[in-house]
Amino acid sequence: MEWVFWGLAAFCAGLVWFLLKIATTIWRKPLQVKKFSEAQGISGPPYRLFSGNSTDITRMTDEQNSKPMALSHDILPRVLPHLHQWSKSYGQDFIFWFGPNVRLVVPHPEIIKEILSTKFGNYPKPPTDPLARQLLGKGLVDLKGEKWAQHRKIINPAFHMDRLKGIIPTIVRSGANMLDGWSKLILLGASEIDVQKEFNDLTANVISRTAFGSSFTEGKHIFEMQTKQMILAVDSFRSVYIPGFRFLPTTKSRQRWNVEKEIRRSLRQIIDARERTAITEKSGRYGDDLLGFMMSESKEQRRVNVKSNGSLSTEEIIDECKTFYFAGHESTSVLLTWSLIYVTRNEKPETKPFNGNGFKWKLALRNGRLQGETRFTHRNAKRCCSVAFLPMKLGRLSIPAGTQLEIPILAIHHDPALWGNDANDFNSGRFNEGIAKAAKHPMAFMPFGAGPTICVGQNFAALETKSVLAMILQKFSFVTSPSYTHAPLLLPNLKPQYGAQLIFCME
């Protein structure tokens, strides 16, 4: 029976080690970080075992979302109540806890420039929540290092402006169909239109056609599946991820599994069909849409160097399709929606109702700073050695390696210290001297991020938005409907909670 004794001893030792590991993670390390930060004058809300401050964030957010707000661009107290309240209580530099992991809020443009522009890999993107990764795929948003560089090299040319100009006819056709529908409604006396819903359908149509071209029907099906996936993913963004929990066969887990399986099956079917067509026709062409270009570029990389890993596998192409399909649809839909609301909120008489003869869409785009899509981005202070607590120098602070850095982009876009006392106003002349001089620091405006990882699809979003706005402003004037309720909501992008109802009339 000696083996029983030693087996029991090994089990007990393993259990003790496991419990000590948990105690270190959820108690000792957070306490150590808290003391280290407070010694430098950095404090924050009290740490709570297991959940950190995630339950506080959820409570404050739910409280704000339970009621609308005044028609104002001062949206931070509603959409980021924890940042708004805690910055008032603890100062601009403060820490809070998401589970046992500490987050340091970094609101200073000069420090942000150092974080996002460094070429030494000191501040990599943090690991993505596996549930969120299902939505975006293991594409550019999630990748790091050499893998990221490989994907970026292949995908970047697809979004060069010279190439994107070829999609303008597709945008115009889709936009014209939408506007024809608006005209018919107005002639029938229904002048109120929820532009959020309209733009959601429009951008889904455009990204389906530009991404999948001849496979438009399949593209629409994939979009519908990704919409379901986004709804399922929202819950994961509001809670602490528990490792392994996604494998439990709960109702939502089974729904996630089924949706993900169907999306990947549909995309694989499209890719395989194009591979077969290229072989049969001996053309070496995969189509003129974004998917076809990505497949062609990947093949070219494989041809240039057979031994290299420069090409993308089918599964990697699927992940990139998921990324630009979700981002390309969501970002443009949100930007168009808020742009029209901004225009109606401009109190200058010459632009309300807004007449398109002067093509003043730049007002709306540039003031997208006020309620733009991006709320924040994260980076990790890299562990440079086996000593996890070895501090790194960041500005005036020393921070423990492994600290997550939160860059509150939306808060920076509203900061009076950077934008002046009219930070929350719709100022048509704010960008007259260019983006770099619009605020007190050029990094104060970063709607698509900054540095090497700046959003690859920014030209796509800007081109589609400009084209659609120009078409609308040539044909219609509009004002905010009395039924519009101002309630910006993060889901996960910033959207009107109750829709965006506007009253239209034809010019």
Residue pairs with C-beta under 8 A, 6 or more apart in sequence:
25 100
26 49
26 50
26 100
27 49
29 100
29 389
30 47
30 52
30 97
30 100
30 102
31 47
32 389
32 400
33 95
33 102
33 400
33 403
34 47
34 95
36 389
36 391
36 398
36 400
37 43
37 44
37 95
37 102
37 104
40 397
40 398
41 93
42 93
42 94
42 95
42 104
42 397
43 90
43 91
43 94
43 95
44 53
44 86
44 90
44 94
44 95
44 96
44 97
45 53
45 56
45 86
45 89
45 90
45 96
45 97
47 53
47 97
48 55
48 97
50 99
50 100
50 240
51 99
51 240
52 96
52 97
52 98
52 99
52 100
52 101
52 240
53 82
53 96
53 97
53 98
54 97
54 98
54 99
54 238
54 239
54 240
56 82
57 82
57 238
58 238
58 239
60 81
60 82
60 85
61 81
61 82
61 238
61 490
63 81
64 77
64 78
64 79
64 81
65 78
65 487
65 489
65 497
67 487
68 485
68 486
68 487
68 497
68 498
69 75
69 77
69 78
69 486
69 487
69 488
70 486
71 345
71 480
71 486
72 424
72 486
73 345
73 370
73 371
73 414
73 424
73 425
73 426
74 414
74 424
75 370
75 371
75 414
75 488
76 83
76 84
76 410
76 411
76 414
77 84
77 85
78 487
78 488
79 375
79 410
79 488
79 489
79 490
79 494
80 375
80 408
80 410
80 411
80 490
82 96
83 105
83 408
83 411
84 411
86 94
86 96
86 105
87 94
87 105
87 107
87 411
92 105
92 107
92 108
93 104
93 105
93 106
93 107
93 397
94 104
94 105
95 102
95 103
95 104
95 105
96 102
96 103
96 105
97 103
98 240
98 404
99 240
99 241
101 404
102 400
102 403
102 404
103 378
103 403
103 404
103 405
103 406
104 397
104 399
104 403
104 404
104 405
104 406
105 406
105 408
106 112
106 115
106 394
106 405
106 406
106 407
106 408
107 407
107 408
107 411
107 412
107 415
108 395
109 412
109 418
109 441
109 442
109 443
109 444
110 395
110 441
110 443
111 394
111 395
112 407
112 412
112 443
112 446
112 450
113 443
113 450
113 451
114 394
114 395
115 123
115 379
115 394
115 405
115 407
116 123
116 379
116 407
116 449
116 450
116 451
116 453
117 450
117 451
117 452
118 451
119 452
121 145
121 382
122 381
122 382
122 384
122 392
123 379
123 380
123 381
123 382
123 405
124 144
124 145
124 379
124 380
124 382
125 142
125 144
125 378
125 379
125 380
125 453
126 378
126 379
126 380
126 404
128 136
128 141
128 142
129 236
129 237
129 241
130 241
130 246
131 233
131 236
131 241
131 246
131 256
132 233
132 236
132 237
133 142
134 229
134 233
134 256
134 260
135 226
135 229
135 230
135 233
135 322
135 326
136 142
136 322
136 323
136 326
136 327
137 318
137 319
137 320
137 321
137 322
137 323
138 316
138 319
139 151
139 316
139 319
139 320
139 322
139 323
139 324
140 148
140 151
140 152
140 155
140 320
140 323
140 453
140 456
141 323
141 327
142 319
143 151
148 453
150 309
150 310
150 312
151 312
151 316
151 320
152 456
153 301
153 310
154 294
154 297
154 298
154 301
154 310
154 311
154 312
155 294
155 297
155 320
155 324
155 456
156 456
157 163
157 293
157 297
158 290
158 293
158 294
158 297
159 456
159 457
159 458
159 459
159 460
160 459
161 459
161 463
163 293
164 459
164 460
164 463
165 463
166 288
167 206
167 210
167 460
167 463
168 463
168 467
170 206
170 209
170 210
171 206
171 463
171 464
171 467
171 468
172 467
172 471
174 202
174 205
174 206
174 209
175 202
175 467
175 468
175 471
175 472
176 471
178 198
178 201
178 202
179 471
179 472
179 475
179 476
182 193
182 198
182 476
182 504
183 475
183 506
185 191
185 193
186 504
186 505
186 506
191 503
191 504
191 505
192 481
192 483
192 501
192 502
192 503
192 504
193 501
193 502
193 504
194 499
194 500
194 501
195 336
195 337
195 340
195 500
195 501
195 502
196 333
196 337
196 495
196 496
196 499
196 500
197 499
199 332
199 333
199 336
199 337
199 468
200 329
200 333
202 333
202 336
202 468
203 328
203 329
203 330
203 332
203 333
203 336
203 464
204 220
204 223
204 329
204 333
205 220
206 332
206 464
207 219
207 223
207 324
207 325
207 328
207 329
207 332
208 216
208 219
208 220
208 222
208 223
209 216
209 219
209 289
210 289
210 290
210 328
210 460
211 219
211 289
211 290
211 291
211 321
211 324
211 325
211 328
212 218
212 219
212 222
212 270
212 289
212 291
213 287
213 288
213 289
213 291
213 292
214 287
214 289
215 270
215 273
215 291
218 266
218 269
218 270
219 270
219 325
221 266
222 263
222 266
222 267
222 321
222 325
223 325
223 329
225 259
225 262
225 263
225 266
226 263
226 322
226 325
226 326
228 255
228 259
229 256
229 259
229 260
229 263
230 326
230 492
232 252
232 255
232 256
232 259
233 492
234 491
234 492
235 252
237 492
246 253
246 256
247 253
263 322
264 315
264 318
267 317
267 318
267 321
267 322
268 314
268 318
270 291
271 291
271 295
271 314
271 317
271 318
272 314
274 286
274 287
274 291
274 292
274 295
275 286
275 295
277 286
278 284
278 285
278 286
284 296
284 299
285 292
285 296
286 292
286 293
286 295
286 296
286 299
287 293
287 295
290 324
291 317
291 321
294 312
294 317
294 320
294 321
295 317
298 311
298 312
298 317
299 311
301 308
301 310
301 311
302 308
302 310
302 311
304 310
312 320
324 456
324 457
327 455
327 457
328 457
328 460
328 461
330 373
330 493
331 373
331 455
331 457
331 461
331 493
332 460
332 461
332 464
332 465
334 373
334 493
334 494
334 495
335 365
335 368
335 372
335 373
335 461
335 465
336 465
336 468
336 469
337 495
337 496
337 500
338 368
338 370
338 371
338 372
338 494
339 361
339 364
339 365
339 368
339 465
339 469
340 364
340 469
340 472
340 478
340 500
340 502
341 371
341 480
341 496
341 500
341 502
342 363
342 364
342 367
342 368
342 370
342 371
342 426
343 351
343 352
343 354
343 363
343 364
343 478
344 352
344 353
344 354
344 478
344 479
344 480
344 502
345 426
345 480
346 352
346 354
346 363
346 426
346 428
347 426
348 428
351 360
351 363
351 428
352 479
353 477
353 478
353 479
353 505
354 360
354 473
354 477
354 478
355 473
355 477
355 507
356 470
356 472
356 473
356 474
356 475
356 476
356 507
357 473
357 474
359 470
359 473
360 428
360 473
361 465
361 466
361 469
361 470
361 473
362 431
363 426
363 428
364 469
365 462
365 465
365 466
365 469
366 430
366 431
366 435
366 438
367 426
367 427
367 428
367 430
368 447
369 413
369 419
369 445
369 447
370 413
370 414
370 424
370 426
371 488
371 494
372 409
372 410
372 413
372 447
372 494
373 447
373 493
373 494
374 409
374 410
374 446
374 447
374 448
374 449
375 408
375 409
375 410
375 490
375 494
376 406
376 407
376 408
376 409
376 410
376 411
377 407
377 409
377 449
378 404
378 405
378 406
378 407
379 404
379 405
379 407
380 402
380 403
380 404
380 405
381 392
381 394
381 399
381 400
381 401
381 402
381 403
381 404
381 405
382 392
382 401
383 390
383 401
383 402
384 390
384 392
384 401
387 401
388 400
388 401
388 402
389 400
389 401
389 402
390 400
390 401
391 398
391 399
391 400
391 401
392 398
392 399
392 400
392 401
394 405
399 405
409 446
409 447
409 449
410 494
412 418
412 444
412 446
413 419
413 444
413 445
413 447
414 423
414 424
415 423
415 444
416 423
417 440
418 439
418 440
418 441
418 444
419 430
419 438
419 439
419 440
419 444
430 438
431 438
435 442
435 445
436 442
438 444
438 445
439 445
443 450
448 454
448 455
448 458
448 461
449 455
455 461
474 507
475 506
475 507
476 504
476 505
476 506
476 507
477 504
477 505
477 507
478 502
478 503
478 504
478 505
479 502
479 503
480 501
480 502
480 503
481 501
481 502
481 503
483 501
484 496
484 498
484 499
484 500
484 501
484 502
485 496
485 497
485 498
486 496
487 496
487 497
487 498
488 494
488 495
488 496
488 497
489 495
489 496
489 497
